[in-house]
Amino acid sequence: MTRERSVGELLREWRGRRGLSQLDLAIAAEVSARHLSFVETGRTVPSSAMVLHLADRLDVPVGERNRLLVAAGHAPVFRARPLDRPDLARARETVQQVLLAHEPYPALAVDRRWNLVLANSAVEVFLEGAAPELTRPPINMMRLGLHPDGLARRLRNLDEVRAYLLPRLAHQAARSGDPRLHALHEELVAYGPTPEPGTPDPAEVALVIRLAFRGAELSFVNTVTTLGAAFEVALEEVAIEAYLPADLATRRFFRPGHRGDE
């Protein structure tokens, strides 16, 4: 039987992921290093306010903050409800309206593990021609994009896309500690090639995607919007990915009467 980990052990693990010493965190959180040491060793049980304060300084994902609270003997405060629940219909509709506002260009919403949550009709640009097993729910957009039987075979700049996405996924997996993200990264790396050392930081360079679609070559630049919704895990973990034309030819392709299927 697996032993439940203490809040001190969990906080120490998150501190290690962030590369912080006890003193670093104590200074950032404006608490004494002695008090923080007592929390990590279990000599002091932190209040719920202190747990959330430390979690905020450590940039712990909202869903994991509940785990810290429970480990310290407190009640969870963040609601973890699927976005498709009836009582979240209004929030889901709001996200859908944002996606529809991007039409005729593609826009989609994914959860923290890159599973497709919602999309507008233009998402067909990415789904068309992919192997059936890749387009059955839950559709993982990271896998769809880099799998040899997915979008990868239509990408004109696959190496650039891999060099952008794989470090981003590795960074996300390391910061979250999510074993599923680590497994997804290992799977996608195995498809090769491995990005060359010195790849530009994904946070500093916009991703341009060039792909073939119905006889045309389209170019998109993507933007990412996250939804920070206090106390609602499902919304806090949703990211909206919008794809805008990167050249005039792509813009013209989406004009009425110019689509490859019309």
Buried (B, 14 or more C-beta within 10 A) or exposed (E): EEEEEBBBBBBBBBBEBBEBEBEBBBBBBEBEBEBBBBBBEEEBBBEBEBBBBBBEBBEBBBBBBBBBBBBBEBEBBBBEEEBEEEEBEEBBEEBBEBBEEBEBBBBBBBBBBBBBBBBBEBBBBBBBBBEEEBBEEEBBBBBBBBBEEBBBBBBEBBEBBBBBBBBBBBBBBBBBBBEBBBEBBEBBBEBEEEBEEEBEEBEEEEBBBBBEBBEBBBBBBBBEEEBEBEEBBBBBBBBBBBBBBBBEEBBEBBEEEEBEEE
